[in-house]
Amino acid sequence: MAREGGGLFAGFRVLGRFSGHVPHVLRYHGRHREFYLATAVGRSVHTYNVSTRPPASPSRNALPQDITCLAADRMLIFASHDNILHAFARNKEVVHTYEGHKARIHLLQPFGDHVISVDVDNVLIVWNIQSEEEYLQVDFDKTTFAVSAVLHPSTYLNKILLGSEQGSLQLWNIRSNKLLYSFPGWHLAVTTLEQAPAVDVVAVGLVSGHIIVHNIKFDETLMKFQQDWGPITAISFRTADGHPVMAAGSPVGHIALWDLEEKKLMCQMQDAHSTAIAGMSFVPGEPLLITNGADNAIRVWIFDGPGGTGRILRSRMGHSAPPTKIRYHGQNGEQILSAGQDGTLQSFSTVHEKFNKSLGRGSINKKKSKKKGLKLDTMALPPITVFASEVAHQNDWDSIVACHQGYITCTTWSYQKTSMGAHKLRPEEFSKYKPIDIYATAVDITSCGNFAVIGLSTGQVDVYNMQSGIHRGRYGKEKAHEGAIRGLAVDGLNQLTITAGSEGLIKFWKFKTKDLVYSTELSSSPSGILLHRDSGILGIAFDDFSISVLDIETRKIVRTFSGHHGRINDMTFSPDGRWLITSSMDCTIKTWDLPSGCLIDCFLVDSAAVSLTMSPTGDFLASTHVDDLGIYLWSNRSLYSLVSLRPLPADYEPSVVTLPSTCPVQDVDMAGDEETSDEMIEYVSPEQLGEQLVTLSSLPESRWKNLLSLDVIKKKNKPREPPKVPKSAPFFIPTVPGLIPRYIAPEEDNDTQSKVVNLGVLAQKSDFCVHLEEALSTNEYTAPLNLLKSLGPSNIEIELRGLAPEGGGSMEMMLSFLRMIGMMLDKKYNFELAQAYLALFLKLHLKTLSSEPNLLEEVSRLSTQLEETWIHLRTLFNQSLCVLTYMKSALL
């Protein structure tokens, strides 16, 4: 992909990204009368409607770099990256950009017609929102007052309250640039400031876990609370629904709820998030609390139960740790199953986020796990490394089988029930104890959904029934392979099971009888295999970074590819089995064309792709990457635009392609991409590709095929009776052109007109004859040939009749015509026209030709030429027919 967007795949969008470490923003839309939630996800801002069930699909927009700070006022959303601040309007386009900071911005505060930003170098700038100009700049000394929090106290005109890492607070008048008051503080760093429902009252969160409810008018502390989970990350007050409650977030993901009337802890919501609570806000007037965190989750909690504890009303969540394996589920190309390092198995919809599902975490004992809670769960299974799924019978029993990291037991999962299934699949000899050094390495599920085949690190391969979980047999006497199983596959009709071992052998087994059918040694130790069931093509990745393609029908290696310079992480086939797409630790994603055996596409990404899967409908390629929470979709450009599938040269240097953002590719961008392939679109095929090739003309058959049958056609088309003259006058009487309409006077019959034919007119030569005479001296026959090609069959016959002396032509013209046919046969183009024109010429002038020695000599030369050309053509036809017959009858 030397030019971005010019290759086979173009970045489309990312799935499964909902929240980051940046606190969310809640804003009220006056005209819509609804609350909107804005979250920063990488380079994009997602906006959700809070009141819809579930939240509406987010509107998206992207910045050049990851967003580090987010804020919003009544009209605009402010987002900063590094030292630049942007303002979004209508959640879509950037309408303002504010440049002036020298360091990264880490605090934002909208302030009427102004917005305040503070950078890590302790410079505070007040911007005029509309004019984008600096209204005020204040530099603070880091050693005495390092700004760590900023707040505009309610009803305090032109004033802001600043918190510092030293613990003191300052109240400033922004308009007059004056420090009004300094609060001594509590000698502990201020982490957050939040306005309470009461005027003059502010909640101050400290790094020690203390929350100080302070009256800034009289500099008095009203209440003091402390939580034991570390610094206060976020504070929010429940307002306007009669419950004086304050919520506080912690770095470990717990939420504490404090009763402000009784001044005591009301309840705790432990493990609300698996990471620090980044943002927290009560929806005004409703018992709803919205939280987000770096665990890639947004949750809406409702407080409608006894004890004041909240329950999850709605949520949007993805993987909290990078996904390790992804596969399309089903044949409609709408769901992607994803297993992550966080131990969860999730399903992401490519259509709409509301169809996403979480199948939960794997657990040894689900009931005990629920009692213990998320953090203390010792029953949790390790992350899933490999899984296989099938839609057949998914409504009847479990349809997914998964291997866990370093774990011998394989688990089943139900896609329909969106939970872990009933069975734990492991060999009977290990039912009483769990070996430490033996674990499941590969798994496959049959296309009928009835059986699971599981390979172990010892070389054992076992078959289990998916409905009952019963062991149904083992391949080999004790082991299928001497080394660990690196991959296994079952064909589409449950005839063959293919297993690959680390010792470098691939074995074919009868699926039902478990007998060994065939074994072959590979060039190197395989790292994984992938079977395309429809075509019976097996892709094999090796530890030496090469790839082989094996035909399971003939059991032979039919293709070998090399070009990766790192471990091959994953492979996927296109739905038609034509392409094999591979990803490697060298950060490349390569597409190999199997029929031609060539590399047709290659592009670099910033972080290596860990897993790949191609949609069964062929429209998207999905990838997951090292240390990345998202699933990235790449659209297959060959479906909607002209893409060159020519082999890439050996010295091809791929360029780095940026991963797609959550913003789908716009039509404008696609139009821009088309410019790169203009050269290919404007390609005009030459008249003849090569001198050795016989080329036909592009004229329709009606122009040349019936030239010999023109007399028959004329007889058939001859009218039975002559046309009758109309008795009455014409309906439209012709008029003389002009401003005043006048009828044309009828022409009087002039009997005195001469009936003698003017022979001078007939004696004039046609253009074709003139061109033929010129060509006799210049030897350039392009002009007469083009003229002949533009004529219809009847006109061609008239022109050829006129070549003979009795038709007004001459022997020289006939000789010139024969030389034109000779030139066409020499150059081997317009081949069928040469045959048709020559046949008609011979039919018309055979007597004349036989009586003229010059013409006879030219005709005999033409005859030799025709015979040579036909022998050449016949040889090519016979070769092609021979190859076709062999292809039909032989197995490759």
N, C-alpha and C positions, 0 to 999 in steps of 0.2 A: 504494500500500500504506500507507494512512494508519495502519493498525494492523498491527503486526508479526504475520506469520502469518495475517492476515485476507485477503490478496490471492490471486492466482492461483498464485503460487509461494512455497513455504516452504523455508527452509534445511534441507538434509538432512545432508550431511557433506562432507569434503574428501578428495580423492585425491592421492596422490603426495607426501605429507609424511611424512618418516621421522626426520629428525634436524635439530638446530639447533646453535647455538654453545655450548650448555650441555653439560658432560661427562656421559656416561651413568653409570649406577650398576649394578653387578652384585651380586646378592644371592642367598643360598642359602635355599631353602625346606625346612625340616627334615622336615616331614611328607610332602611330595611327593618329597623327595630329588632335587631338580632345581634348576638355576641359572636365575634370571630376570634379564632385562636391562630396565632402565627408561630411557627417553629422553624428553626434554622437546621437544615440538613445538608451538610457539606457546603456547596456553593449556592444552594437554592433556599428559598423561603416557601414553606407550605402554609396555606391558609385553609382552615377548616371552619365550617359552620357548626357551632357548639350545639344548637338546638335540634338538628336533624338526627334521626336514628337510623342507621349509624351515621357518624359525621360524614358530611359530603366530601366528595373527592376533591383533593386540594388543587388550587390554582398554583402554578409553578413559575419560577423565574430564576435566572442564574446569574452569578457574578463571576469575575475572572478567578477568584481564589476563595478558599473556605471562609465562611462567615464567622467572625469572632464575637460579635456583639449585636444585640437586637433590641429595638424599642419601637413604640408606635404612638401616634396621637390620633385625633379624630379623623384625619384625612389620609395620612401617609404612614408607611412602614419604613423605619430607618434600619439599615443594616450596614455594618462596617466590615471590611477585610483589610488586615494590616493597618496602614495609616490613612486609608481613604474611607469616607462615609458616603453612602448612597441613600436616596429616598425613592421608594416605590409608590406609584399611584395605581389604583385599581388592581392591586396585587400582581401587576404584570410588568409594566415598563418602568425603567429608571428615568425619573423626571428631574432629579437634582443630584449633583455630585459635589462633595465638599472636600477640597484638598488643601492641606496646610499643616497637618501634623507631621512630625518627624519620626514618631515612634508608633507602635501598635496601639490602637484605641481599645480600651477595656471597660469603659463606662459610658452610657448614653442616657440622656434625660430630656425628653421633649418638654418645651416650656413656652406655651402660647404660640407666638409667631416665630419663636426661636427654638433651637435645639442645642443642648450642651453636650460636649464630648470631652472625655479625659483620657490621655494616653499614659502609657507606662513610665514615661519620663516626667510625669507629674505636671503636665501642661494642660490647663483647662481652657477650652475655646467655646465661646458662645457664637453660634452661626445664625444669620438671618435666613430663614428657610427659603423664602422666595428669591432673594437676590443672590444667595449662595456666598455672601460676603461675611467676613469676620466682624462681629459686633464688639467682641471683647476677648482679650487673651490674658490669662493669669498664670504665672509660673509659681509653683509652690516648691519649697525646699524639702527634698526627700527625707532629710535627716530629722526634721522637726514635724512635718505634716505631709505624709504620703497618702494621697487621696485613695480610699478603698471603697467608698460608697457615696452615692449622691441621691438626694431626694428633694422634691419641691413640696414643702408642707402646705396642706390645704388651707386656703384663704390668705396665705402669706404672699402679698403682691410683690412681684419682682425679687423674691427671696428664694435662696436654695440652702439646704443643709448638707454639709459635707462631713463624712466620717473618715477617720484616718487609721493607718496601721499602728500609730502610736497610742491610739485610744481616745484622743480628744476629738471634739466636734466643733465645727465653725458654721455660723450663720452669716451668709453674704447677701448684700443687695447687689444684684447683677446690673441694674440700671445705673446706679451711681458708683459701682465698683468699690464698695466699702465693706469692710469686715464689721458686722454689727455686734456679734457676740461670740465668745469662745467658751465652749463647755469643757470643763476639765476632764470629763470622761471617767473611765474606770481602769485606766492603765492597761487595757487589753485591746488588741486590734479589733476594729469594727469590721464585720463581714457583710452585714446587710442592714438597710434602713427601710422601714415600712410605715406608711401613714395608717394610724388607727381610725376607726369610725368617728371618734370624738375629735373636735378641733383642738389644736395645740398639743395633741398627744401623739408620740412617735414610738414605735418599737425598735429597739436597737439590738441586733444580733451580734454576739461577740465570739471570738475564736475559742474561748474556753467552754462554750456550750451554754453560757448565760444569755437570757433574754431580759432586757431592761425596758419596761414600759415607762416612758419618761415624758413629763410635761415640759416642753421647751419654752413656754411662756414664762414660767416661774423657776425653771431649772430645778425641777423636783422629780425624784423617782417615785412613781406610783406603785409599781409592782416589780418583782424580780423572780424569775423562774430559772431553773437549770435542768438541762438534759445531759445524760451521761454518754452520749454517742459522738462526741466531738463537736467541732465548730457548727454554728448555725448557718445553713446554706440558703434557706429561704423562709420567709414569714408571710402569712396571709391571715386576714381577719374575715370572719363570717359576718356579713352585714345585712341589715334591713329585713331579716326574717325572725327576729326576736330571740336569737341565740347568741349570747356574747361569748364566742369561741375564737381562740387564736390557734392556728396550726403552725408548726415549725418543722423544717426538714433537716436531715442530717446526712453526713457523708457516707453512711453505711446503708442508706435506703429506707430507714425508719421514719415515721411521722408521729409527732407527739401533738395531742390536742389538749389545750388548756382552757379551763373554765375561768373567765375573767371576773365573774361575780363572786365566786367562792375562792378565787385565787389559788386553784389547785389543779393538778393533772387530772384530766377527765378520762382519757383513754390513750392507748398506743396502737398504731397501725404498723406492725413490724413487717419488714420485707415488702413494703409498697413498691419499691424498685430494687433491683439487684445491684445498682450502683448509687452514687450520690444523687440526692434530689436536686435537680438543677433549677427547676422553676415550679412555683406553686401559686395558685390563685383561686379564691372562692368566686363563683359567679354571683354578682350582686343580686340580692333578692331571691336567690334559690339555694336549696341545700346541696349544692354541687361544688366539689373541689376538683380542680384540674391539676395534674402533676405531670412532669416530664423529667427524663433523666438520660444519662449517656448510655443506658442499657437499651436504647432504641425503642422506647415505649412511651406512649401518651395514654394516660388513664383518667377517666372521669369517674369520681367517687360520689355516691349519693348517701346522705345521712338520713335514713328513714327508719332505722331499726332501734331497738332498745340499747341503752348503754352508750349511745352517742358514737358508736363505731361506724365507719363508712364501709360500704361494699362497692365493688366495681360495677358501674352501670354500663359503661362503654369503654372500649380501648382499641388502640391501634398499636401493634407491636410486631417487630421483626426479630431477627437473631440478635442476642446481646453479645455474642462472640462470633468470629467469622465462620461462614458456612464452609463445610469441607467437601460435600458431595451434593450435586443437584442432578435430577432426572425429570424429564417430562412425564406426566402421569396421564394415561389415556391417549386416545387417538385424535382428539379435537384440538390439541395444542393450546389449551387454555389454563392448565394447571402445571406448576413446577413444584415437585417435592424437593425439599432442601433439609439436609442434616447439618447441624452446626456444632462448633466446639462447646457451646453452652449446654449440650446434651439434649437439645430439643429437636423434634422433627416437625417441620412446618410445610404448609402448602400455600404457594403464592399464585394469585390469579394474574394472568397477563391482560385480562379484560378490565377488571375494576377491583380496587382494594377491598371493597365490602365482601368479596367472595373469598378472601384469605381465610385460612384455617390454621390453627395450631393443634398438633396432635399430642403436645405435651412432652414431658421428659420421661425417659426410660427409668423404670424403678424395679428393684427386686421384689418389693412388696408394696403395692400401691396404698393399701390401707394404713400401714405403719408410716409410710412416707407422709401422708396427709396429716397425721397426728403430730409428727415431729416438726413439720414446717420446712421451708425451702433451705434455709441456711444450715440447719442442724441435721439435714437428711443424709444419714449414712447409708441408706438403702438406694441412693441414686446410682444409676448405671453410668459407666463412662460414655463419652461421646460416640456417636455412630460414625463408623469409618466407611462402610459400604452398605448399600441396600438395593433391593430389587422390588419392583411393584408390577402388578398386573390388574387390569380392570375386570377381567372375567371373574364372575362369582364374588365381586367385592360387596354385593348386597347380602350375600349368604354367609360369608365368613371372612376372616382376615385376609387382606390382599397385599400386605407389605411384609417383607422379611429383612431384618437388619443385623449386621455384625457390629459389635462394640469394641472399642480400642482395648487390646490386651485382655479380652474377655472371651471365655469359651462358649458361653451361652448366647444363642441368637434369639432375638425377640420378634414376635409378630405384632403387626399394627393394623388397626381397622381404619380405613379411610372414611368409611361411611359413618362410623361412630366418633370419628376424630379423637381416638384415644389408643393407648397401648392395648394390644390384643390379649388373648387368653393363654397363649402357649409360650413356653420357654424351651427352645430346641437345643438339646445337647446330647452327646452319646450317652448310653445307659451306664457305661463303666465309670463315668464321671458324675453320676447322679448324687453320690453321697459326699464327695469332696470335690473342691475346685482346684485344679492344678494351676500353678502360677505361670509356668512357662509355655502352656499350650493355649492357643486362642484361635478363634475363627478368622479366616483371612479373606474368603471369597464366598459369594452367595448368588444364586440365581433362582428365579421362579418360572415355572413352565407357563407357556402361553395360555393353557387352559385354566390356570390358577389353582390347580389341585395339589401340586407338589413343589417343595422347596429343596434345592440341592445346596449343601453347605460344605465348604472345604476348610480344613484346619491347617495349622502351622506344622503338624506332624506328617502331613501328606494324606490324611484320611479324607474321604469324600462320602458324605451320608445323604440319604434321601428321606424326607419327612412328608407326611400328609398334612396339608394346610388346614383342613377342616378339623381333624382330631388331634394333630400334633404327634401322631404315632410314628416311630421310626420304621421306615419301609425298606431298608437295605443299605448296603455299602459296596462301593466299587473296589475291586481287588480283594485278595484274601484278607489282608489286614489293612494295607495301605494302597492307595492308588498311585502314589509317587513316593520316591525316597526323600525328596526335599519338600519344602512348604508349598502349599497350593497358592499359585500366584493369580489364578483366574479360572473361571469355569463358565460354561454356557450350555444351554439345552436348545436344540433346534426347534423350529416352529411346529413340527408334527410329533414331537416326543419320541423320535427314533434314535437320536444320537445325543450323548453327553460328551462334551469336549472339556478336557482338563489340562491345565498347564502347570508344571512344577518348576521349582527354582533350580532343579538339577539340569534343566534344559531340554526336557521332553514334553511333547504334546501327545496326548492319548485320546483315542476315540473309543467310546464305550456304547454298547447297546443300552438304551435307557431302561428298558423293562427287565431284561435278563441279567444286566450288570456285567456282561461278558466284554472282554477287551477285543476290539475289532482291529485297531491299527495303532501303531506307535511310531513316531518319527522324532529324530533328534534335531534340535534347532541350533543355529549358529552361535547363540549366546543365551544367557539366562533371561527368560521373559519377566517383565515387570507387571504385565497386565494384558488381558485379552478382551475383545469386544466382538460380539457376533451380530451381524445384520441378518435377522431371521428370514426376511422375505427373499433375499438373493443368495443366502448361504455363503456369504463372504465373512471371513474372520480376520479382524485386525489384531496384530500382535505387536506390543511395544517391548523393546529389549532394554536391558541394563546398559548396553553400549550406545543408547540414544537413537538406535535405528528402529525402523518400523517395517514389518512384513505383512503382506496380505495373503491369506491362504484360502483356497477354494475347497470347501468341505465335501464337495461332490467328488472331485478328483484327488483330494488330500495332498495337493501340491502348492508350493509357494508360487503365486502368480505375479506378485509385485514386491519390490523391495525399495524402501525410501530411506534416504539419509540426509541430514541437514540440520537436525537439532543439536545444540551444544550443551544440553542440560537434561536432567531427568524428565521423562515424559510423564506428565501428571494425569492426563486424561485424553480420551479419544471419543469421537462421536461420528456417526454416519449421517449423510443426508438421507431423507426418506426414500429416495429412489436408489440408494446404494451407490451413487455415482461418485460422490466425494467422501473422503475421509478427512476429518478436521482434527488436528492434534494441538495440544498445549504443552508447553515445557517450562522448566525452571529458567531457561534462557530468555523468558519474557516474550516469546513469540507465540502467535497462533497461526498455524499453517493449514492450508487447504490443498489436499492432494487429489488430482483427478485420476480415478482408477482406470478408466478405459485407455487413456493416453499415457498413464504412468508418470505424469508431470506435476510439478508444483505450480498451481495456478494463482494462489493468493497467499500473502504473508504480511502480517503487521505486528508491530511491537507495542506492548503496553507497559505502563510504569511499574506495575507489580505483577508478578507471574500469575497466570490463570491456574487455579487449583483444580477446577472442575469445569467440564463443558457438556452441553446437551443441545441437540438440534431439534427443533419443533417437528412433530410428525407431519405437519402441513407444510413444512419447508420455509415458513415466513421469517422465523427468528432463530438466531443462535444465542444461547444464554451462557454466561460465564460467571464464575466467582473467582475472587483474587485474594492473594496473600494479605492478611491483616485488613480486610475490607468486609464490611457488614452487608453490602448490597449484592443483588443478583442483577447483572448487567445484560440488557437485551441489545443485540445487534441485528438490524434488519438485513435481509437477503436482497441486495440491490438488483440481482438478476431477474427478480420477479416483476419489477416495475420500471426498469430503465435498461439501456443498452450497456452491457458490461463485457469487456474483453476477457475471454477465458484462455488467452494465449499463454503458453508456458513462460515462467519467469526465467531470466538468464541466470547462469551459475553464479555470477558476481553480484547478484541483486542485493541491494542494501535497503532493508525496510525502514520506514520512518516511524517515530513514536506517535501513536494515536491516543488522544486523551479519552479516558473512559466517559461514556455518556452520563449526563446529569439526570436529575429527576424531571428536567424540562424536555418534553418530546421534541424531536427535530422539526423545525418550522419549514413551511413550504419554500420560504425565501432561500434557506440554506440549501435545500435540495436543488433549487434552480441554479444556485451558484456552483454546485458540484458538477452539474451537467456540462459546464464550460470545459472541464478537464477532459471530457471524452469527445469534444467536437471533432477532433481529428478522425476518430473512428466513424462518427456519424456521417461526415462529409466524404467518406471514401467512395470513389467511383471506380467500378470495375473496368479495366481496359477492354478494348474490343476483342483482344485475344490474349489469353494468359501466357501461352508459350507457343513457339513456332512448331513444336512437335505435336501439339494438340489439334484435334479436329474440332472446330467451333461452329455451332449452328447460329443462324440469325435469330433475332428476337421477333420476327414478323409472324403474324397469325397464320395458321394453316390455310385459311381461305385465300390468301394472296398467292400461294404457289402450288398447293396440293392438287387443285382441279384444272391446272393449265392444259393437260392432255385431254380433258373431257369437256372442253368448252363447247364444242359443236353439239354434243349430246345435251348439255345444259340449255343451250340456245333453242334447240328443238323443243325441249320440254316447256320452256318459258314463252314460246311463240304464241301470240294472242290468236284466238279462234276466229275472230272477226275484226275488221278494221275499226278504229275509234270513230264514234259518231259525233258530228258537229252539233253543238247545242242549238236548239231552235230559237229559244228566247234570248233576250239580251242578258248580259251579266248582271248579277245582283248589285255589285258595286260598280257604278259607271265611273270610268277613270276621269280624273280632273287634272287641269293644268296647275302646277305648283305656283303659288303667289298669294298676295294678301286677299285678292278677290277671287273666290272660287269660280272657275269656269270649266265646262265640260270639254273634253277633247273631241274635235270634229271627226266623224268617221272617215277613214281613208278611202278615197275613190280608187276603184280598180283601174289600174293603168295597163290596158291591153298592149300598149305600144312598147312595154318593157321587153328587152332582148332576152330570149331564152337560150342564147348561145352560152355555153359554159366557159368561164374564163380559165384557160389552161395555166395561165401564169400563177394563179392562186394555188392550184394543185401541185404545181412544180416545186413549191417551197418545201425545203427539208425540215424535218422535226428537230427539236433540240437534241434528242437522243442520237440521231444520225450525225448531227454537227459535232457532238462530243466524241463520238466514235472515230470520226475522221481526224479530229485533233489528236486523239490518243494514239493513232497509228504512227505519228511522228514523235510524240513526247513519251509514249509508253506508260502513261498515267491513266489508269482506268477507274479511278475512284469516282469521278464526276458522272460518267455514264451509268455506273453501277448504282449510285445513290438515286439517280433519276428513275432507273428501272424499279428500284425498291419502293419508290413512292407511288407507283402506278398500280391500278387494279388489274385483275386477270384479263379483262377484255382489252384494255389499253395496251397491256404487254403483248398480246397476240397481234394487235394492229401494228405496233412498233416492229416486231420481229418479221411480219409479212412485208413491211416496207423496206427491209434490208435487201431483198432480191432485186435484180435489175428490172423485172417486169412490174415491181411495186414502186418504182421510183428510186431504188437504191443502187448499189454497185457491188462488184466483187470485192473491192477494197473494204467496204463496210462489213461484209460478211466475214472477211478475214479478220478484221479488227474485233468483231464480236467473238469469234473463236479464241482469239488471243486473250480477250477479257475473261472468258471461262477458264482458260489455262492459268491466268494469273490467280484466279480464285482458288483453283485446285492446288497451285504452288503454295500459297499462303495458308491454305487449309481453314479459311473462315468463310462464313455464309455457305456452308457445304451443301445444305439441302436446296438452296436457291440455285447453285451452279448446276445441280442435277436436273432440277425442274426446267430451268431456262434452256439447257442443252437439249433435253428431251423434246421440248416444243420446237426448237430450232430445227432439229433433225427431222421431225414429223413434217414441218412445213417445207423444207428446202432440200430433201434428200436427193431429188433428181438433179438439181443444180449442182450440188456438192459432188456427185459422182462424175460429172462431166468436166469439172475444173481441177487440173493437177495441183495447183497451189493450195486450194481448199482441202483436197484429199490428203495432202501431206500434213497439213495442220490437224485434220481430224484424226489421222493415225497417231500423231504425237499425243493428242488428248486421250486417245484410247489407252495408250501405255500408262499415262499418268493416272487415269482412273483405276486401272488394274492394280498398280502399286499401292495407291491409297487404300483400296478395298482390302488388299492382303494384310496391310498394317492394321486396319480396323478389325478385321476378322480375328487376327491373333489376340488383340486386346479383349475382344468379346469372349473368346474361348477361355482365356486366362481367368477373367472375372467369373464366368459361369462355373468354372472348375472350383474356384475358391468358395463360391456360394454353396455349391453342392456339398463340399467338404464341411463347411460350417454347419449346414443343416444336419448332416448325418453323424459327424464325429463329436465326441465330448472333449472339450478343451481342459 
